[in-house]
């Protein structure tokens, strides 16, 4: 794609980049929403978050390309498996742990997950190699159909999760435990079981994001750290625990990244993480202790 002289083409390029950034950023918001929920609402510092995302992406790739598993089966099984993993991690490894122990434990888990990826899947980059079909809004403005579908799925998943927390009986129990754990226990709620379920549900968001992302991006074993930092950036901008804010912050980062990759691709990563440091300094006090849910 190149910018040609003339205002019409310039607007077409701008609109195309903007739409691409919005749709891609929705995926960033989806996978970051799980982390901001863990950090802000559940008070769990999961420093293995990026590794779990990469594991799900590799697993989806091998299930579809190597093992011949139908996509429908992957969509059903992988989130269930991730829910079980999240539940066990919270109620077996992270139960009643201090922040320092949480960090060390999740970092150790991340190293184990990274080792599993290398042993089972090899460290080679993987991609589904899908040529994304384009949808033309005008002759000069187009969007990727897969990116648009990913945007819709991400939005529906987050809306469904919010409705679950606000409308369902189990969701109300999660909110009660998050907001007033001691009071909820006095009311007969098993807080550890409820928090385990909530942590498991945040892992379901990781699985959904990974299944969408592997259809758009290649996956490498080193990408986990980048996604982890991007998740922290989005969570910090949105406010810890603010899942709706994480979705829109992800879109903002997606738009910024789209323009950076087009105009200054070699500096994109540097600029993004400079933004992360600035945001962390400016908003660290504002986000501390927030429990949006």
C-alpha positions in Angstrom: 0.0 0.0 0.0 1.4 3.4 -0.8 0.2 6.9 -0.3 -0.3 8.7 -3.6 -0.6 12.4 -4.2 -4.1 13.6 -3.7 -6.5 14.1 -0.8 -8.8 11.2 -1.8 -6.1 8.6 -1.7 -4.7 10.0 1.5 -8.1 9.7 3.2 -8.5 6.2 1.8 -5.2 5.1 3.4 -6.1 6.9 6.7 -9.5 5.2 6.8 -8.0 1.8 6.0 -5.4 2.0 8.7 -7.9 3.3 11.2 -10.3 0.4 10.6 -7.5 -2.1 10.6 -6.3 -0.7 13.9 -9.7 -0.8 15.5 -10.4 -4.4 14.5 -7.0 -5.6 15.5 -7.1 -3.5 18.7 -10.2 -5.3 19.8 -8.2 -8.5 20.0 -5.6 -6.7 22.1 -8.5 -5.5 24.3 -9.8 -9.0 24.6 -6.7 -10.7 25.8 -5.8 -7.8 28.0 -9.2 -7.8 29.7 -8.4 -11.2 31.2 -5.2 -9.8 32.8 -6.9 -6.6 34.1 -9.6 -8.8 35.6 -7.0 -10.9 37.3 -5.0 -7.9 38.6 -7.7 -5.5 39.5 -10.7 -7.6 40.5 -9.1 -10.9 41.8 -5.9 -9.3 43.1 -3.7 -11.9 41.4 -0.5 -10.9 39.7 -0.2 -13.4 36.8 3.3 -12.9 35.3 2.8 -16.0 33.1 -0.1 -14.5 31.2 1.7 -14.1 27.9 3.0 -17.7 28.0 -0.5 -19.1 28.4 -1.6 -17.1 25.4 1.3 -18.4 23.3 0.6 -22.0 24.4 -3.1 -21.7 23.3 -2.0 -20.3 19.9 0.4 -23.1 19.3 -2.1 -25.7 20.5 -4.7 -24.2 18.1 -2.3 -24.3 15.2 -1.3 -27.9 15.8 -4.8 -29.1 16.4 -6.0 -27.6 13.1 -2.9 -28.2 10.9 -1.2 -31.3 12.3 -3.7 -33.3 14.3 -6.6 -32.7 12.0 -9.0 -31.6 14.8 -12.1 -29.8 13.5 -12.3 -26.1 14.4 -15.6 -26.7 16.2 -13.9 -29.2 18.6 -11.1 -26.8 19.3 -13.5 -24.0 20.1 -15.3 -26.3 22.5 -12.4 -28.1 24.2 -9.7 -25.5 24.5 -11.7 -23.0 26.6 -12.9 -25.8 28.9 -9.3 -27.0 29.3 -8.1 -23.5 30.1 -10.9 -23.0 32.6 -9.8 -26.1 34.4 -6.2 -25.0 34.4 -7.1 -21.5 35.7 -9.2 -23.0 38.5 -6.4 -25.4 39.6 -3.7 -22.6 39.5 -5.8 -20.3 41.7 -7.0 -22.8 44.2 -3.9 -25.0 44.4 -0.9 -22.8 43.7 -2.0 -19.3 44.4 -4.4 -19.7 47.3 -3.7 -17.4 50.2 -0.4 -16.3 48.7 1.3 -12.9 49.1 2.0 -10.7 46.1 5.7 -11.6 46.1 4.8 -15.3 46.1 2.3 -14.8 43.3 4.9 -13.2 41.1 7.5 -15.8 41.7 5.0 -18.7 41.3 3.5 -17.4 38.1 7.0 -16.7 36.7 7.9 -20.3 37.5 4.7 -21.5 35.8 5.6 -19.4 32.8 9.0 -21.0 32.5 7.3 -24.4 32.7 4.8 -23.5 30.0 7.6 -22.1 27.8 9.4 -25.4 28.2 6.3 -27.4 27.3 5.9 -25.3 24.1 9.4 -26.0 23.0 9.3 -29.7 23.9 5.9 -30.5 22.4 5.6 -28.0 19.5 9.3 -26.9 18.9 10.4 -23.3 19.0 9.8 -22.8 15.3 7.4 -20.0 14.3 4.0 -21.1 13.2 1.3 -19.6 11.0 -1.9 -20.8 9.5 -0.9 -19.0 6.3 -4.4 -17.7 5.7 -4.7 -15.2 2.9 -7.2 -12.9 4.5 -10.1 -11.9 2.1 -10.8 -8.2 2.0 -14.1 -6.4 2.2 -14.1 -3.2 0.2 -16.2 -0.4 1.7 -15.2 1.9 -1.2 -12.8 1.2 -4.1 -10.0 2.7 -1.9 -11.0 1.6 1.6 -10.9 -2.0 2.6 -10.9 -4.1 5.8 -9.9 -7.7 6.4 -12.8 -10.0 6.8 -11.1 -12.1 9.5 -10.2 -9.0 11.5 -13.8 -7.8 11.3 -15.0 -11.2 12.5 -12.4 -11.1 15.3 -13.7 -7.7 16.3 -17.2 -9.0 16.5 -16.3 -12.1 18.5 -14.1 -10.1 20.9 -16.9 -7.6 21.5 -19.6 -10.4 22.0 -17.3 -12.3 24.3 -16.7 -9.3 26.6 -20.3 -8.2 26.6 -21.4 -11.8 27.4 -18.8 -11.9 30.3 -20.1 -8.6 31.7 -23.7 -9.7 31.4 -22.7 -13.0 33.2 -21.2 -11.1 36.0 -24.1 -8.7 36.4 -27.2 -10.9 35.7 -26.3 -14.5 36.6 -26.4 -15.9 40.2 -22.8 -17.1 39.9 -21.7 -13.8 38.5 -23.3 -12.0 41.4 -21.5 -14.3 43.8 -18.2 -13.4 42.1 -18.9 -9.7 42.4 -19.9 -10.2 46.1 -16.6 -12.0 46.9 -14.5 -9.5 45.0 -16.1 -6.5 46.6 -16.7 -7.8 50.2 -15.0 -11.2 50.7 -15.5 -11.4 54.4 -19.2 -10.5 54.2 -19.7 -13.0 51.4 -18.2 -15.7 53.5 -20.5 -14.8 56.4 -23.4 -15.3 54.0 -22.3 -18.8 53.3 -20.4 -18.3 50.0 -17.3 -20.5 49.5 -15.0 -17.6 48.4 -12.1 -19.9 47.4 -14.3 -21.9 45.1 -15.9 -18.7 43.6 -12.5 -17.0 43.1 -11.2 -20.2 41.4 -14.2 -20.2 39.0 -13.6 -16.5 38.3 -9.9 -17.1 37.6 -10.8 -20.0 35.4 -13.1 -17.8 33.4 -10.3 -15.3 32.9 -8.3 -18.1 31.3 -11.3 -18.8 29.0 -10.8 -15.2 27.6 -7.1 -16.1 27.0 -8.2 -19.2 25.0 -10.7 -17.3 22.9 -8.2 -14.5 22.1 -5.6 -17.1 21.1 -7.9 -18.9 18.8 -8.7 -15.6 17.0 -5.1 -14.4 17.0 -3.6 -17.5 15.4 -5.8 -16.9 12.4 -4.3 -13.5 11.9 -0.8 -13.5 13.2 2.2 -15.9 13.3 3.2 -17.2 16.7 6.7 -17.5 18.1 7.9 -18.7 21.5 9.4 -15.2 22.2 6.1 -13.4 21.6 4.7 -14.1 25.1 6.8 -11.3 26.7 5.6 -8.8 24.2 1.9 -9.7 24.7 2.4 -9.7 28.4 3.8 -6.1 28.4 1.1 -5.0 26.0 -1.5 -6.4 28.3 0.0 -4.5 31.2 0.0 -1.3 29.1 -3.7 -1.7 28.2 -4.6 -2.6 31.8 -2.8 0.4 33.2 -4.4 2.8 30.7 -7.9 1.3 31.4 -7.6 1.0 35.1 -7.0 -2.3 36.8 -10.2 -4.4 36.8 -11.9 -2.2 34.2 -12.6 -4.7 31.4 -14.7 -2.4 29.3 -12.0 0.2 29.5 -9.5 -2.5 28.5 -11.4 -3.2 25.3 -11.4 0.5 24.3 -7.7 0.9 25.4 -6.9 -2.1 23.3 -8.5 -0.4 20.3 -6.5 2.8 21.0 -3.3 0.8 21.1 -4.3 -1.1 17.9 -4.9 2.2 16.0 -1.6 3.6 17.3 0.3 0.5 16.3 -1.3 0.4 12.8 -0.1 3.9 12.0 3.3 3.3 13.6 3.8 0.1 11.5 2.9 2.0 8.3 4.9 5.2 8.8 7.7 4.1 11.1 7.7 0.3 11.5 11.2 0.1 12.9 10.3 2.3 15.8 6.8 0.8 16.6 7.9 -1.4 19.5 10.0 1.4 21.0 7.2 3.9 20.9 4.6 1.5 22.3 6.7 0.7 25.3 7.7 4.3 25.8 4.0 4.9 26.0 3.8 2.1 28.6 6.4 3.6 30.8 4.8 7.1 30.6 1.4 5.7 31.4 2.7 3.6 34.2 4.3 6.7 35.8 1.3 9.0 35.3 -1.5 6.5 36.2 0.0 4.1 38.7 -1.6 5.9 41.7 -5.0 6.2 39.9 -5.1 2.4 39.2 -3.9 1.1 42.5 -6.5 -0.8 44.4 -9.3 -0.3 41.8 -11.7 -3.2 41.6 -14.0 -2.5 38.6 -16.3 -5.5 37.9 
